[in-house]
Amino acid sequence: MGRPSVKVNPKQGKRVKEIKKETGLTQKEFAGRIFITQQTLSKIINGKASLTNNVAEKILEEFPGICRLEYLLGLDDFKTANDIAMSAFFSGLSTQHDMQTMLVTAAGLLGYKIGCYSENDELIWRIVRRNSDISAKITRPEFYALGNEILDFIGFKFEQIIRSATNNKEQEATHGNDS
């Protein structure tokens, strides 16, 4: 009796092949850089083995900025955080996706990277400080609570700006009548 078969996401192999091609390395060189055998890399590329989180993270560590973890694992079709932002800008996505886009973009601007993965059938978000091995995990409800807090703060700041502009107009109108 052999090993039980594992469902392989067909996007993973295609994306690893795409990334390898972008690096200009041979299979052997690419495999060596991410500390796996050429045979294992070939199995991943040909859809005969799944891409593990560990190997995906090694690819991203070795070739920073080449793509997002979710893209590499075939969980979504946004290669970079910029792709997410552009998609949100051009297509008016759902509120939940817009919040993800906002948080991923804000994190990138502040020097953090946000990724998600599945752990025991639960979606977990991982926040990593750039150029550091320090990271934190938060659950989906915590992730969206964080997003709501940020939106509340931005709304508060926008309201302050509008009030200030309104007060300035009222003062100009009052002083204009004095002359």
N, C-alpha and C positions, 0 to 999 in steps of 0.2 A: 504494500500500500504506500503510495507516494504522499508528498506534501499536499495539504489542501490548497486548492487554487485561490489566488488572491485577485480581486477585481482591480484591474489596472486602468487608471484614467488615461485615455488615449492622448489627451492634450499634453500630459507631462513629457512624454518622449519627444513629441514635436517641439516643445518649448526648450527642452534641454539641447536638442539638436540645433535649434535656432541660436541659442546662447553660445554654444560651442562654435558655431560658424562665425558669429560676431567677434569672438575672441581671436579668430584666425589660427587657433591651435589644432593640432591633430587630435584624434581621439585619445591616443596614448598620453600626449602632453596634458590635455584637459583632465583626464582621469587622474594623472599624477598630481596635478595642482589641487585637486579636491580629495585626495587620499583614498581613492577607490581604484579597483583594477579596471583595465580596459574592457575586460569581459563584462563586468558589472555595468559599466557605462553603456556598452553596446546593448545589453538586455533592456536597460531603461529606455534608450533611444528607440529600440525596436518594439517597445510595448510588451516585453516579456517579463519585466519586473517593475514594481512601483518605485517611484521616487520617494525616499523617506524624508521626513522633516530634517533630519541631521544632514543628509547629503545636500538637500536644497539650501539649507543655511550655510553649508560650506561653500557652495557655489556663490551665494550672495556675499559672503565674507571675502572670498578670493577675488571677486569681480564686483566691487561695490558700485551701486547705482545702475547696474545693468537691467534690473527689473525688480518687481515686488515679489515677495514670497507667495502671496495668493495667486499671482499670475503663473509663477513657475509650477506650483502644485496643481494648476488647472482649476482653481476654485472660482476664478473670475477671468475676464478678458481684458483687464486694464494692466498694461505692462508697467506703467509708471504712475506715480501719484499725479503727475501732470495730466496723464490720460484720463484719470478719474475726474479731475477738475474740469477738463475740457468737455467731457461727456456730460457732466452736470450742467455746465454752462449752456451747451447747445441743445439739450434734450429735455430739460425740466423733469428731472427724475423724482421718484417718490421721496417723501420727507425723511424716511429712515436712511435711504441711500445718500440724500443730500447731507444729512448729519454726519455720516461716515466720511463723505468727501471733505466736509468742513474740518473735521477733526484730523484727518490724515494730512490735509494741506497745512493746517495750523501747526501740527506737530513738526512737519518738515521745515517750516519757516523758523521754528524755535529750536531746531537741532535735535529733534527726536524722530524716531521711526515707529510707526504703528503697523502691526500686522495681526492677522487673526488665523486661528487654526482650531481644529476640533479636538476636544479632549473629553473622552467618555461621553460622546454624543452631545457635548455642550460646546457652544461657540465661545472661545476664549480670546481676548485681545491681549497682545503683548506690546508693551511700550519699552523701547530701547533708546538710551541716550547715545547719540552718535559718538564714535571713537571711544566707546566704553563697553565693558562687558556687563554693566549694570542694567537690569531690566526688571519690569514688574508685570504681573498678570492681573487683568481685571475681567470680570464676567460681563456678559452682554448687558444686563441691567445696569451695572456700574458704568459701562462705557456710554450708554445712552443718558444716564443721569449726568455724567460729566458734560456731554454735549448740550444738555438742557441748561446746565449752569452757565456754560460759556455763552449760549444764545441769550439767556437772561441778562448777563453782564453786557453783552454787545447792545442789546435793546435798551438797557439803562443808559449807556454812553450815548447812543444815537438820540435818545430822548433829551439828554442834557444839551447836546449840540443844537437840537431844534428849539428848545426853550431859550437858549442863549441867543440864537438868531432872532427869535420872536421878540425877546426883550430889547435887543438892539434896534429892531425896526420900530418898536413902540417908542423908544427913547428918541430916535431920529424924528418920528412924526411929532412928538411932543415939543422937541426943541425947534423943529421947523416952524411950528405954529407960533413960537415966542418971538420971532423976528418981525 
